[in-house]
Amino acid sequence: MSISIVIPTYNGERFVEATIVSALNQTRPADEIVISDDNSTDCTLAICEKYKDRLKIFKNPNGPSGFVNGWNNAIAHARCEYISILHQDDLLAPTFLEEMEKAIVRNPDVRHLFAPCCYIDENGEGLSTPDYCDGTVRRYDGTEYSDAYRMVGTPHVHRCPGVITHRSIFDKCKYRAVAGHIADDDFFYRVGQYTDVIGIMKPLASYRIHRYSETGHLDAKNLVKRLLHDYHFQVRVMDNNTCLSRDTKRYFKYWYRKNCIRLFVWGLKDLDVPSMILALRNLMDFTTIVSLLRKARGIAIRTLTSSRPSLPLPNVAFVFAPHPDDEVFGCCGLMQRMLARGKQVELFVMTGGGKSHSTCCDIEEADLIAHRCQLTRKAAAIVGLGEEHVHFLDYPDEGICMGHPETEVLTTMLTEMLATIPNDAGIFIPHQSGEGWSDHAETFRIVANVTQAIQTHKKLNIYEYCVWFWFYNYWKIDWNHAFTLKMTKDEHSTKLHAIDAYMEPKAPCGKPWVGVLPTVFAWANRWKKELYFEWHPKGQTVPSHCHGK
């Protein structure tokens, strides 16, 4: 095992010598100590040169490149298996590498380890020591680590000194300059996606708080501006991180809003109109406004449904889902109640949902379809629907059209099935106008046209169900033909279980197999009622919407 200590430097003459000495005085010597200077203009390099026989010194004549780029440049110079970044003003305890090596030997599969820090002032005097340092060695999975990083300690369970990371992790998870002053936090919140984490609960490093640091020289208002930008970035990208808990996401939103309010107060105090405008613009972020409006619309529609009658149960239900999961979001309560009363339910899944990761990763579409269809079988079993009643029609995702060969197969299958059942079968198809996606609109069109032809000799009831209807801003609603199905407590619990069966399993990229669904969408479709509209055909052919998504 080999270990590098890398020290990124830029105008660090006040503290860099003490930092170097702490790296040199390890009881388990580092295999290399790398200085990566970002074109300092003070005596930093001269101080480093005093130790040149024991250091590797690299200079960036094009600097300064910014502190985060400085970290990445320093990492790029390291040649060992494990890398520990030591900032030019911080210190390592003499036994830091010795303790880390012991933990690595005991946990060879772990690629990221940390120890908490003491806090010292610019004179090296102690300010505080963590009270949770009990000497234990703890192993965390990704979510446990990100939660511990956020919750334990002041302000975090550890800081950048006192961390050691396998170089393979940096190939997948670099420090991001766009994350700004919390780029180290950003890295630690993401690293758990790639490895479990070991924490050695001993104060094996010292974090120096002083007026010359990257944040210490900023006045309060400008620091708030920086942090506002940084937390806004975290809010924008947090759904891409598979190991963040809901509480950690709320934490990002809290600090984003708090810094908006702080900046507005500072601007008001200083009569700084640009700062006030910046704060208000962020506080009323467009995506936040749209999300709030969508949620308000959902609440309004829920209120309007309170006077609508209950959905009459048909003798047999034929449910058509454009993609795997639509049947659970839109009709799970219906299917449960039908099955509980001994009635027949047939589920038709139009596509395999093979495009759900088309802009995300390189998962083969056939593998994606196979996994999503397996999730459909699992969800159907939760609802109580046997596999013999689940039919996969194999339309291409984003390609449901009347002219597709599967439409002829569907027509034949429906005709044969409906010929053998009693009258008053129920056909359940996505809402014709409020769903937003062409596959949903085309499913409505194809099935509506097929069933109209059959209705000459069989009485059928056609109902539109709601999935993306709750998400899109569609208000032309036919309340005269609206029905609701209010689920019992057990039915609602089963529906949530079936939804989770789709949304919780993760693809190799770390995102759900069904893709990342909007928060408002998920909230709306977890309601304890389902909304249906009875469709009354007037003899016309339903127009096509076949043009992709």
KEMAR-221378 format. One record per residue (C-alpha): x, y negated, z negated; residue in three letters. Coordinates in nm, 2 decimals. Each point is the difference from the previous one (the first is absolute). Layout:
residues N
- X	Y	Z	ala
...
END
This chain:
residues 549
- 0.00	0.00	0.00	met
- 0.13	-0.35	0.09	ser
- -0.13	-0.33	-0.12	ile
- 0.05	-0.36	0.13	ser
- -0.05	-0.32	-0.19	ile
- -0.07	-0.28	0.24	val
- 0.01	-0.36	-0.11	ile
- -0.15	-0.26	0.24	pro
- 0.16	-0.34	-0.06	thr
- -0.07	-0.36	0.09	tyr
- 0.14	-0.29	-0.20	asn
- 0.01	0.21	-0.31	gly
- 0.32	-0.13	-0.16	glu
- -0.16	-0.06	-0.34	arg
- -0.08	0.36	-0.07	phe
- 0.15	0.23	0.26	val
- 0.31	0.09	-0.19	glu
- -0.19	0.14	-0.29	ala
- -0.21	0.19	0.24	thr
- 0.30	0.16	0.17	ile
- 0.16	0.09	-0.33	val
- -0.32	0.18	-0.11	ser
- 0.01	0.20	0.32	ala
- 0.37	0.09	-0.05	leu
- -0.05	0.10	-0.36	asn
- -0.23	0.30	0.06	gln
- 0.08	0.32	-0.19	thr
- -0.09	0.18	0.31	arg
- 0.19	-0.21	0.26	pro
- -0.18	-0.10	0.32	ala
- 0.13	0.16	0.31	asp
- 0.00	-0.34	0.16	glu
- -0.09	-0.36	-0.10	ile
- -0.10	-0.21	0.30	val
- 0.00	-0.38	0.00	ile
- -0.21	-0.14	0.29	ser
- 0.03	-0.38	0.01	asp
- -0.24	-0.21	0.19	asp
- 0.25	-0.28	0.09	asn
- 0.04	-0.16	-0.35	ser
- 0.13	-0.36	-0.01	thr
- 0.12	0.01	-0.36	asp
- 0.27	0.22	-0.17	cys
- -0.20	0.33	0.01	thr
- 0.23	0.16	0.25	leu
- 0.31	-0.11	-0.18	ala
- -0.12	0.16	-0.32	ile
- -0.08	0.32	0.19	cys
- 0.34	0.01	0.16	glu
- 0.16	0.03	-0.35	lys
- -0.14	0.35	0.00	tyr
- 0.05	0.09	0.37	lys
- 0.20	0.31	-0.08	asp
- -0.31	0.15	-0.17	arg
- -0.27	-0.14	0.23	leu
- -0.11	0.00	0.36	lys
- -0.07	-0.36	0.11	ile
- -0.21	-0.08	0.30	phe
- -0.07	-0.36	0.12	lys
- -0.28	-0.13	0.22	asn
- 0.13	-0.31	0.18	pro
- -0.35	-0.07	0.14	asn
- -0.16	-0.03	-0.35	gly
- -0.18	-0.10	-0.20	pro
- -0.26	0.24	0.13	ser
- -0.23	-0.01	-0.30	gly
- 0.02	0.20	-0.32	phe
- -0.22	0.29	0.12	val
- 0.20	0.04	0.32	asn
- 0.31	-0.02	-0.22	gly
- -0.12	0.31	-0.19	trp
- -0.06	0.19	0.32	asn
- 0.34	-0.10	0.14	asn
- 0.16	0.13	-0.32	ala
- -0.18	0.33	0.02	ile
- 0.11	0.04	0.36	ala
- 0.37	-0.01	-0.11	his
- -0.04	0.28	-0.26	ala
- 0.13	0.34	0.10	arg
- -0.11	0.22	-0.30	cys
- -0.30	0.22	-0.05	glu
- -0.15	-0.21	-0.28	tyr
- 0.00	-0.38	-0.01	ile
- -0.05	-0.24	-0.29	ser
- -0.06	-0.37	0.07	ile
- 0.15	-0.23	-0.26	leu
- -0.08	-0.37	0.04	his
- 0.29	-0.24	-0.04	gln
- -0.13	-0.14	-0.33	asp
- -0.11	0.33	-0.17	asp
- 0.19	0.27	-0.20	leu
- 0.01	0.38	-0.03	leu
- 0.05	0.18	-0.33	ala
- 0.32	0.21	0.00	pro
- -0.19	0.33	0.00	thr
- -0.25	-0.09	0.27	phe
- 0.15	0.22	0.28	leu
- 0.07	0.28	-0.24	glu
- -0.36	0.01	-0.12	glu
- -0.13	-0.02	0.36	met
- 0.22	0.28	0.12	glu
- -0.13	0.23	-0.28	lys
- -0.36	-0.07	0.10	ala
- 0.07	0.06	0.37	ile
- 0.16	0.34	-0.08	val
- -0.31	0.10	-0.20	arg
- -0.24	-0.14	0.27	asn
- 0.18	0.06	0.34	pro
- -0.32	-0.06	0.20	asp
- -0.05	-0.35	-0.14	val
- 0.13	-0.29	0.21	arg
- -0.06	-0.31	-0.21	his
- 0.09	-0.05	-0.37	leu
- -0.01	-0.29	-0.24	phe
- 0.08	-0.12	-0.35	ala
- -0.16	-0.30	-0.17	pro
- 0.20	-0.33	-0.05	cys
- 0.08	-0.22	-0.29	cys
- -0.05	-0.37	0.07	tyr
- 0.29	-0.24	-0.06	ile
- 0.05	-0.38	0.05	asp
- 0.26	-0.17	0.21	glu
- 0.25	0.03	-0.29	asn
- -0.05	0.37	-0.02	gly
- -0.19	-0.03	-0.33	glu
- -0.29	0.25	-0.05	gly
- -0.35	-0.13	0.05	leu
- -0.20	0.33	-0.03	ser
- 0.02	0.37	0.01	thr
- -0.29	0.22	0.12	pro
- -0.19	0.16	-0.29	asp
- -0.10	0.31	0.20	tyr
- 0.36	0.12	0.04	cys
- -0.02	0.32	-0.20	asp
- 0.27	0.19	0.18	gly
- -0.23	0.24	0.18	thr
- 0.03	0.10	0.37	val
- -0.33	-0.03	0.19	arg
- -0.10	0.13	0.34	arg
- -0.26	-0.20	0.20	tyr
- -0.19	0.07	0.32	asp
- -0.04	-0.30	0.23	gly
- -0.33	-0.13	-0.15	thr
- 0.12	0.05	-0.36	glu
- 0.32	-0.18	0.08	tyr
- -0.17	-0.30	0.17	ser
- -0.24	-0.02	-0.30	asp
- 0.29	0.02	-0.25	ala
- 0.20	-0.26	0.19	tyr
- -0.30	-0.24	-0.02	arg
- -0.13	0.08	-0.35	met
- 0.30	0.08	-0.22	val
- 0.24	-0.26	-0.12	gly
- 0.04	-0.37	0.04	thr
- -0.03	-0.08	0.28	pro
- 0.06	0.36	0.14	his
- 0.12	0.34	-0.13	val
- 0.34	-0.07	0.16	his
- 0.17	-0.26	0.23	arg
- 0.25	0.04	0.29	cys
- 0.31	0.06	-0.21	pro
- -0.03	0.35	-0.15	gly
- -0.13	0.16	0.32	val
- 0.16	0.27	0.21	ile
- -0.15	0.12	0.33	thr
- 0.10	0.27	0.25	his
- 0.11	-0.15	0.33	arg
- -0.26	0.20	0.20	ser
- -0.27	-0.21	-0.17	ile
- 0.14	-0.32	0.15	phe
- -0.05	0.15	0.34	asp
- -0.37	0.01	-0.06	lys
- -0.06	-0.28	-0.25	cys
- 0.22	-0.31	0.04	lys
- -0.03	-0.33	-0.20	tyr
- -0.23	-0.23	0.19	arg
- 0.09	-0.36	0.03	ala
- -0.36	-0.09	0.08	val
- -0.08	0.11	-0.36	ala
- 0.19	-0.31	-0.12	gly
- 0.09	-0.04	-0.37	his
- -0.16	0.32	-0.10	ile
- 0.17	0.21	0.27	ala
- 0.15	0.22	-0.27	asp
- -0.35	0.06	-0.15	asp
- -0.12	0.07	0.35	asp
- 0.27	0.27	0.05	phe
- -0.08	0.17	-0.34	phe
- -0.37	0.01	0.07	tyr
- 0.07	0.18	0.33	arg
- 0.28	0.24	-0.08	val
- -0.23	0.24	-0.18	gly
- -0.15	0.09	0.34	gln
- 0.32	0.18	0.08	tyr
- 0.12	0.16	-0.32	thr
- -0.09	0.07	-0.36	asp
- 0.18	-0.24	-0.24	val
- 0.21	0.06	-0.32	ile
- 0.00	-0.26	-0.28	gly
- 0.27	0.02	-0.27	ile
- -0.15	-0.20	-0.28	met
- 0.32	-0.16	-0.12	lys
- 0.11	-0.36	0.05	pro
- 0.29	0.08	0.24	leu
- 0.01	-0.34	0.18	ala
- -0.03	-0.37	-0.08	ser
- -0.21	-0.25	0.20	tyr
- 0.12	-0.35	-0.03	arg
- -0.25	-0.29	-0.01	ile
- 0.16	-0.34	0.09	his
- -0.07	-0.32	0.17	arg
- 0.23	0.07	0.30	tyr
- -0.19	0.31	0.12	ser
- -0.20	0.02	0.32	glu
- -0.32	-0.09	-0.19	thr
- 0.15	-0.18	-0.29	gly
- 0.10	-0.31	0.20	his
- -0.36	-0.05	0.14	leu
- -0.24	-0.24	-0.17	asp
- -0.33	0.15	-0.12	ala
- -0.21	-0.12	0.30	lys
- 0.24	0.14	0.27	asn
- 0.04	0.32	-0.19	leu
- -0.38	0.04	0.00	val
- 0.00	-0.07	0.38	lys
- 0.25	0.28	0.05	arg
- -0.18	0.24	-0.22	leu
- -0.33	-0.08	0.17	leu
- 0.15	0.10	0.34	his
- 0.15	0.31	-0.15	asp
- -0.32	0.13	-0.16	tyr
- -0.20	-0.08	0.30	his
- 0.23	0.23	0.20	phe
- -0.05	0.27	-0.26	gln
- -0.38	-0.03	0.03	val
- 0.02	0.02	0.38	arg
- 0.21	0.32	0.00	val
- -0.10	0.18	-0.32	met
- -0.24	0.24	0.18	asp
- 0.29	0.14	0.20	asn
- 0.16	0.12	-0.33	asn
- -0.14	0.34	-0.08	thr
- 0.13	0.01	-0.36	cys
- -0.16	-0.32	-0.13	leu
- -0.28	0.05	-0.24	ser
- -0.31	-0.22	0.00	arg
- 0.12	-0.18	-0.31	asp
- 0.33	-0.09	0.17	thr
- -0.19	-0.14	0.30	lys
- -0.21	-0.20	-0.24	arg
- 0.32	-0.13	-0.16	tyr
- 0.12	-0.13	0.34	phe
- -0.33	-0.17	0.06	lys
- 0.00	-0.15	-0.35	tyr
- 0.34	-0.16	0.04	trp
- -0.08	-0.12	0.35	tyr
- -0.31	-0.18	-0.12	arg
- 0.17	-0.12	-0.32	lys
- 0.28	-0.16	0.21	asn
- -0.26	-0.16	0.23	cys
- -0.16	-0.16	-0.31	ile
- 0.34	-0.10	-0.15	arg
- 0.10	-0.17	0.33	leu
- -0.33	-0.19	0.02	phe
- 0.04	-0.12	-0.36	val
- 0.36	-0.11	0.07	trp
- -0.11	-0.18	0.32	gly
- -0.28	-0.17	-0.18	leu
- 0.23	-0.11	-0.28	lys
- 0.26	-0.14	0.25	asp
- -0.26	-0.13	0.25	leu
- 0.17	0.23	0.25	asp
- -0.27	0.05	0.26	val
- 0.19	0.25	0.22	pro
- 0.05	0.23	-0.30	ser
- -0.37	-0.02	-0.09	met
- -0.09	0.08	0.36	ile
- 0.24	0.30	0.00	leu
- -0.14	0.13	-0.32	ala
- -0.36	-0.03	0.12	leu
- 0.08	0.15	0.34	arg
- 0.15	0.30	-0.17	asn
- -0.27	0.03	-0.26	leu
- -0.26	0.00	0.27	met
- 0.20	0.23	0.22	asp
- -0.21	0.08	0.32	phe
- 0.01	0.38	-0.06	thr
- -0.11	-0.05	-0.36	thr
- -0.29	-0.22	0.12	ile
- -0.11	0.26	0.26	val
- 0.02	0.28	-0.25	ser
- -0.21	-0.20	-0.25	leu
- -0.26	-0.08	0.27	leu
- -0.02	0.36	0.10	arg
- -0.05	0.11	-0.36	lys
- -0.26	-0.28	-0.05	ala
- -0.18	0.13	0.31	arg
- 0.01	0.36	-0.14	gly
- -0.15	-0.12	-0.33	ile
- -0.27	-0.20	0.19	ala
- -0.10	0.30	0.21	ile
- -0.01	0.23	-0.31	arg
- -0.24	-0.25	-0.16	thr
- -0.22	-0.01	0.31	leu
- -0.02	0.38	0.00	thr
- -0.16	0.01	-0.35	ser
- -0.36	-0.01	0.15	ser
- 0.06	0.25	0.28	arg
- -0.17	0.34	-0.03	pro
- 0.18	0.32	-0.06	ser
- 0.12	0.20	0.30	leu
- -0.23	0.29	0.09	pro
- 0.19	0.32	0.02	leu
- -0.03	0.18	0.33	pro
- -0.03	0.38	0.04	asn
- 0.35	0.02	0.16	val
- 0.27	-0.26	0.02	ala
- 0.24	-0.04	0.29	phe
- 0.28	-0.24	-0.11	val
- 0.23	-0.14	0.27	phe
- 0.34	-0.15	-0.12	ala
- 0.22	-0.18	0.25	pro
- 0.30	0.08	-0.21	his
- 0.08	0.23	-0.30	pro
- -0.11	-0.18	-0.31	asp
- -0.29	-0.20	0.15	asp
- -0.25	0.26	-0.11	glu
- 0.11	-0.02	-0.36	val
- 0.00	-0.38	-0.01	phe
- -0.34	-0.03	0.17	gly
- -0.20	0.32	-0.08	cys
- 0.15	0.18	-0.30	cys
- -0.30	-0.05	-0.22	gly
- -0.24	0.11	0.27	leu
- 0.19	0.32	0.07	met
- 0.02	0.09	-0.37	gln
- -0.37	-0.05	-0.06	arg
- -0.10	0.19	0.31	met
- 0.23	0.30	-0.09	leu
- -0.12	-0.01	-0.36	ala
- -0.36	0.04	0.12	arg
- 0.09	0.29	0.23	gly
- -0.02	-0.20	0.32	lys
- 0.23	0.04	0.30	gln
- 0.28	-0.25	0.08	val
- 0.21	0.01	0.31	glu
- 0.31	-0.23	0.02	leu
- 0.15	-0.10	0.33	phe
- 0.34	-0.16	-0.01	val
- 0.05	-0.18	0.34	met
- 0.38	-0.06	-0.01	thr
- 0.29	0.12	-0.21	gly
- 0.10	-0.36	-0.09	gly
- 0.34	0.04	0.17	gly
- 0.06	-0.37	0.04	lys
- -0.01	-0.09	-0.37	ser
- 0.39	-0.02	-0.02	his
- 0.06	-0.13	0.36	ser
- 0.16	-0.32	-0.12	thr
- 0.15	0.15	-0.32	cys
- 0.24	0.28	0.07	cys
- 0.10	0.29	0.23	asp
- -0.23	0.27	-0.13	ile
- -0.11	0.22	0.29	glu
- -0.36	-0.06	0.09	glu
- -0.08	0.38	-0.01	ala
- 0.14	0.03	-0.35	asp
- -0.20	-0.30	-0.11	leu
- -0.32	0.14	0.14	ile
- 0.07	0.34	-0.16	ala
- 0.05	-0.16	-0.34	his
- -0.31	-0.22	0.03	arg
- -0.22	0.29	0.11	cys
- 0.13	0.19	-0.30	gln
- -0.10	-0.29	-0.23	leu
- -0.35	0.01	0.16	thr
- -0.03	0.37	-0.10	arg
- 0.11	-0.08	-0.35	lys
- -0.24	-0.29	-0.03	ala
- -0.28	0.21	0.14	ala
- 0.07	0.27	-0.27	ala
- -0.02	-0.27	-0.27	ile
- -0.34	-0.10	0.14	val
- -0.11	0.36	0.02	gly
- 0.00	0.03	0.38	leu
- 0.13	0.33	0.14	gly
- 0.26	0.00	0.28	glu
- -0.25	0.17	0.24	glu
- -0.20	-0.32	-0.01	his
- 0.29	-0.23	0.09	val
- 0.06	-0.05	0.37	his
- 0.30	-0.17	0.15	phe
- -0.07	-0.14	0.35	leu
- 0.35	-0.10	0.10	asp
- -0.06	-0.34	0.16	tyr
- 0.31	-0.21	0.02	pro
- 0.03	-0.27	-0.27	asp
- -0.09	-0.33	0.16	glu
- -0.13	0.19	0.30	gly
- -0.36	0.10	-0.08	ile
- -0.19	-0.05	0.33	cys
- -0.31	0.13	0.17	met
- 0.22	0.13	0.29	gly
- 0.23	0.21	-0.22	his
- -0.03	0.38	0.05	pro
- -0.09	0.04	-0.37	glu
- -0.32	-0.19	0.06	thr
- -0.14	0.29	0.21	glu
- 0.11	0.24	-0.27	val
- -0.17	-0.21	-0.26	leu
- -0.32	-0.02	0.21	thr
- -0.02	0.37	0.04	thr
- 0.08	0.07	-0.37	met
- -0.27	-0.25	-0.12	leu
- -0.26	0.13	0.24	thr
- 0.06	0.36	-0.11	glu
- 0.00	-0.09	-0.37	met
- -0.31	-0.22	0.01	leu
- -0.19	0.26	0.19	ala
- 0.01	0.23	-0.30	thr
- -0.09	-0.23	-0.28	ile
- -0.34	-0.14	-0.11	pro
- -0.11	-0.35	0.07	asn
- 0.11	-0.31	-0.19	asp
- 0.37	0.06	0.02	ala
- 0.21	-0.30	-0.10	gly
- 0.27	-0.13	0.22	ile
- 0.25	-0.22	-0.18	phe
- 0.23	-0.22	0.21	ile
- 0.21	-0.31	-0.07	pro
- -0.17	-0.34	0.00	his
- -0.03	-0.11	0.36	gln
- 0.12	-0.36	-0.04	ser
- 0.16	-0.05	-0.34	gly
- 0.29	0.25	0.00	glu
- 0.26	-0.20	0.20	gly
- 0.19	0.30	0.16	trp
- -0.08	0.12	0.34	ser
- 0.01	0.37	-0.10	asp
- -0.28	-0.07	-0.25	his
- -0.20	-0.19	0.26	ala
- 0.05	0.28	0.26	glu
- -0.09	0.27	-0.24	thr
- -0.33	-0.18	-0.06	phe
- -0.06	-0.04	0.38	arg
- 0.08	0.36	0.10	ile
- -0.19	0.17	-0.28	val
- -0.30	-0.24	0.04	ala
- -0.02	0.06	0.37	asn
- 0.03	0.38	-0.04	val
- -0.27	0.01	-0.27	thr
- -0.24	-0.22	0.20	gln
- 0.01	0.26	0.27	ala
- -0.08	0.27	-0.24	ile
- -0.29	-0.19	-0.17	gln
- -0.23	0.08	0.29	thr
- -0.07	0.33	-0.17	his
- 0.14	-0.04	-0.35	lys
- -0.08	-0.26	-0.26	lys
- 0.32	-0.15	-0.13	leu
- 0.08	-0.28	-0.25	asn
- 0.31	-0.20	0.08	ile
- 0.17	-0.20	-0.27	tyr
- 0.30	-0.23	0.01	glu
- 0.23	0.02	-0.30	tyr
- 0.26	-0.25	-0.12	cys
- 0.38	0.02	-0.02	val
- 0.18	-0.30	0.14	trp
- -0.33	-0.18	0.00	phe
- 0.10	-0.10	-0.36	trp
- 0.32	-0.16	0.12	phe
- -0.09	-0.19	0.31	tyr
- -0.19	-0.33	0.00	asn
- -0.32	0.14	0.15	tyr
- -0.33	-0.17	-0.11	trp
- -0.26	0.09	0.26	lys
- -0.15	0.27	-0.22	ile
- -0.33	0.18	0.07	asp
- -0.13	0.00	-0.36	trp
- -0.34	0.12	0.12	asn
- 0.15	0.35	0.07	his
- 0.25	0.01	-0.29	ala
- 0.01	0.28	-0.26	phe
- 0.23	0.07	-0.29	thr
- 0.11	0.32	-0.17	leu
- 0.08	-0.05	-0.36	lys
- 0.24	0.26	-0.12	met
- -0.02	0.16	-0.34	thr
- 0.30	-0.02	-0.23	lys
- 0.12	0.34	0.11	asp
- -0.05	-0.07	0.37	glu
- 0.19	-0.33	-0.03	his
- 0.28	0.17	-0.19	ser
- 0.02	0.27	0.27	thr
- 0.01	-0.26	0.28	lys
- 0.29	-0.18	-0.17	leu
- 0.18	0.33	-0.03	his
- -0.06	0.07	0.37	ala
- 0.13	-0.35	0.10	ile
- 0.31	0.05	-0.21	asp
- 0.06	0.34	0.18	ala
- 0.04	-0.21	0.31	tyr
- 0.18	-0.31	-0.14	met
- 0.25	0.15	-0.25	glu
- 0.20	0.26	0.21	pro
- 0.30	-0.17	0.15	lys
- 0.17	0.06	0.34	ala
- 0.38	0.03	0.02	pro
- 0.03	-0.38	0.04	cys
- -0.16	-0.05	-0.34	gly
- -0.33	-0.14	0.12	lys
- -0.34	0.19	-0.01	pro
- -0.07	0.23	0.29	trp
- -0.31	-0.21	0.07	val
- 0.21	-0.32	0.01	gly
- -0.01	-0.29	-0.23	val
- -0.36	-0.11	-0.04	leu
- -0.09	-0.36	-0.11	pro
- -0.07	-0.05	-0.37	thr
- -0.34	-0.16	0.07	val
- -0.09	0.29	0.23	phe
- 0.08	0.26	-0.27	ala
- -0.18	-0.21	-0.27	trp
- -0.32	-0.03	0.21	ala
- -0.01	0.37	0.10	asn
- 0.03	0.11	-0.37	arg
- -0.35	-0.15	-0.07	trp
- -0.25	0.23	-0.18	lys
- -0.25	-0.05	0.29	lys
- 0.01	0.08	0.37	glu
- -0.17	-0.22	0.25	leu
- -0.18	0.14	0.31	tyr
- -0.20	-0.15	0.29	phe
- -0.26	0.19	0.19	glu
- 0.05	-0.05	0.37	trp
- -0.30	-0.01	0.23	his
- 0.10	0.06	0.37	pro
- -0.21	-0.18	0.25	lys
- 0.09	0.22	0.29	gly
- 0.30	-0.19	0.11	gln
- 0.35	0.13	0.04	thr
- 0.24	-0.14	-0.26	val
- 0.27	-0.21	0.17	pro
- 0.36	0.11	-0.02	ser
- 0.26	-0.17	-0.21	his
- 0.28	0.23	0.13	cys
- 0.32	-0.21	0.00	his
- 0.22	0.13	-0.27	gly
- 0.01	-0.15	-0.35	lys
END
